[in-house]
Amino acid sequence: MADAIKALPPAEGVDDVLLPGERGFAIADARIETGIPLAAGSANRLLAEAKKYHIEGPTALT
């Protein structure tokens, strides 16, 4: 059934027909490779908290 669904033409403006879970698995794979996106404000708050305890934050956040 999955093969039949994947063989359907995608809707206009969409690249591929996805099955349930495929988008989430793709996002998980990307985050394993590149990390989890973190808003600048959150990163700044984490770095400020780390500084209070004399913990050096990751250079990727600075």
Residue, then its C-alpha position, 0 to 999 in steps of 0.5 A: m500500500a505504501d508503494a501505491i501511495k508513494a507512486l501517486p502524483p504530488a499535489e501542485g507545489v509539493d515535491d513528494v507524497l509523504l506517508p505518516g512519520e516521514r517528515g518527522f524522521a527526516i527532521a530527526d535525521a537532519r537534527i542528528e547531523t546538524g543539531i537542534p536549532l536554538a533561538a538566539g534569546s534562548a542561547n543567550r540565556l543559557l550562556a548567561e546561566a552557564k557563566k554564573y557557574h563558571i561553565e564555559g559555553p559551546t563556541a557555537l552559541t557565542 
